[in-house]
């Protein structure tokens, strides 16, 4: 693995999942692998699980992680080629990224979309500029369109849950990604990424359900069944992934405020006693009810804990190849 930006950088999802679960059982199995190596974690946006889990994973591989909150502590970066920098930006990415490439062995970047210019966001301008100029492996800690570490974590969590349940020995799971309400426009990153990874994994019956107008880009959903009927989608589901996202076509807009889309125990009763997932942070009793989050069907805490092992598997693969 040369970098980790999307599922396209992964040769075999199942092998990577197996490695992650190996680290879960043996956290310090490769504690010398990253000895005398430094990893830079650059945040242009806030983080809790992504930041801390990646730091823990790096340390367990023997690396020294250094965190820099660019949005609060750094100069305002310019990403436009040929820019006349007579405005608010102070340093061009062409100057900053090569320097960072000399400081670190691996560089991790977290940035969000602006949700204003769809073309700019979906061209992944920011992370691609780091890839172009840093000269070292880049790991996405979330980008304008994708969140691959979260999605790898989700597949790990699903496979781990399946392994503990004998009904899946001869049965493909039914996985449902369901839209949920939110109080503000949320990026499509997690929903895009989850769709891309489940489709690439190819070991599930995958259904996406959302209100009209909240269709995701077909670049990521191709291969899934898609419906606006949430109750029909939930029938016989084994795993339900709950997530809000704003409109892709009417970019960044909230087109539905129907509270009936919130996942609760009445809807859970339609499923095959499904396990419920969410990437966190979650708006309780808006996206998901307390009864779900605090109930026996929630995988949310286990899913968040597995972020460490996803990051450790990815970083170890990059270290082994560099």
Buried (B, 14 or more C-beta within 10 A) or exposed (E): BEBBBBBEBBEEBEEBBEBBBBBBEEBEBBBEBBEEBBBBBBBBBEBEBBBBBBBBBBBBBBBBBBBBBBBEEBEEBBBEEEEEEEEEBEBBBBEBBEEBBEEBBBBBBBBBBBBEBBEBBBEBBBBBBBBEBBEBBBBBBBBBBBBBBBBBBBBBBBBBBBEEEEEBEEEEBBBBBBBBBBEEBBBBBBBBBBBBBBBBBEBBBBBBBBBEBBBBBEEBBEEBEBBBEBEEBBEEBBBBBBBBBBBBEEBBBBEBEEEEBBBBEEBBEBBBEBBBBBBBEBBEBBBBBEBBBEEEBBBBEBBBBBBBBBBBBBBBBBBEEE
